[in-house]
């Protein structure tokens, strides 16, 4: 549910560009069809990620040794996201300094 809400709240920049360019060139119907295809693709992707997450967690939590892994996965994932963000900040800072 959270994935669907976050995906729906954030518009796709490429879908917006397709829609505006379709409107400007007089191909509004084709542009709307493409934007609907973008939306369907996003919905399918978010659904697949949600199903894979729920099924994967269920499979990992069945085995006793893997329960330890599943208890550490959320903090490790958070650390990985923070590390990736720090790498992006470092890359942006070096690009701005140059």
C-alpha positions as CSV (number, residue, x, y, z in Angstrom):
1,X,0.0,0.0,0.0
2,X,2.8,2.4,0.9
3,X,4.6,1.6,-2.4
4,X,1.5,2.3,-4.4
5,X,0.8,5.6,-2.6
6,X,4.4,6.8,-3.0
7,X,4.5,5.8,-6.7
8,X,1.2,7.5,-7.3
9,X,2.1,10.7,-5.5
10,X,5.3,11.2,-7.6
11,X,4.6,12.0,-11.2
12,X,6.8,10.5,-13.9
13,X,8.9,13.3,-15.6
14,X,9.2,11.2,-18.8
15,X,5.4,10.7,-18.9
16,X,4.9,14.4,-18.5
17,X,7.3,15.2,-21.3
18,X,5.5,12.7,-23.6
19,X,2.2,14.2,-22.7
20,X,3.3,17.8,-23.3
21,X,5.1,16.9,-26.6
22,X,2.0,15.0,-27.8
23,X,-0.2,18.0,-27.0
24,X,2.1,20.4,-28.8
25,X,2.4,18.2,-31.9
26,X,-1.3,17.6,-32.1
27,X,-1.1,13.9,-31.1
28,X,-3.0,14.1,-27.9
29,X,-4.7,10.7,-28.1
30,X,-1.4,8.9,-28.7
31,X,0.2,10.9,-25.8
32,X,-2.6,10.0,-23.4
33,X,-2.3,6.3,-24.4
34,X,1.5,6.4,-23.8
35,X,0.9,8.0,-20.4
36,X,-1.6,5.3,-19.5
37,X,1.0,2.8,-20.5
38,X,3.6,4.5,-18.2
39,X,1.0,4.2,-15.3
40,X,0.3,0.6,-16.0
41,X,4.0,-0.2,-16.1
42,X,4.5,1.5,-12.8
43,X,1.6,-0.3,-11.2
44,X,2.9,-3.7,-12.4
45,X,6.4,-2.9,-11.2
46,X,5.3,-1.8,-7.8
47,X,3.0,-4.8,-7.5
48,X,5.9,-7.2,-8.4
49,X,8.2,-5.6,-5.9
50,X,5.6,-5.9,-3.1
51,X,4.9,-9.5,-3.9
52,X,8.6,-10.4,-4.1
53,X,9.2,-8.7,-0.8
54,X,6.4,-10.5,1.0
55,X,7.2,-13.9,-0.5
56,X,10.9,-13.5,0.0
57,X,10.5,-12.5,3.7
58,X,8.2,-15.5,4.2
59,X,10.7,-17.9,2.6
60,X,13.6,-16.5,4.7
61,X,11.7,-16.6,8.0
62,X,10.9,-20.3,7.7
63,X,14.4,-21.5,8.3
64,X,15.8,-21.1,11.8
65,X,19.3,-20.0,10.7
66,X,17.8,-17.5,8.2
67,X,15.7,-15.9,10.9
68,X,18.8,-14.1,12.2
69,X,19.4,-12.8,8.6
70,X,15.8,-11.5,8.4
71,X,16.1,-9.7,11.7
72,X,19.2,-7.8,10.4
73,X,17.9,-7.1,6.9
74,X,16.0,-3.9,7.6
75,X,18.8,-2.1,9.4
76,X,21.3,-3.3,6.8
77,X,19.1,-2.0,4.0
78,X,18.8,1.3,5.7
79,X,22.5,1.6,6.0
80,X,22.9,0.7,2.3
81,X,20.5,3.4,1.3
82,X,22.3,5.9,3.5
83,X,25.7,4.9,2.1
84,X,24.3,5.3,-1.4
85,X,23.0,8.8,-0.6
86,X,26.4,9.8,0.9
87,X,28.1,8.6,-2.3
88,X,25.7,10.8,-4.4
89,X,26.4,13.7,-2.1
90,X,30.2,13.2,-2.4
91,X,29.9,13.0,-6.2
92,X,27.8,16.1,-6.4
93,X,30.1,18.0,-4.1
94,X,33.2,17.1,-6.2
95,X,31.3,18.0,-9.4
96,X,30.4,21.4,-7.9
97,X,33.9,22.1,-6.7
98,X,35.4,21.4,-10.1
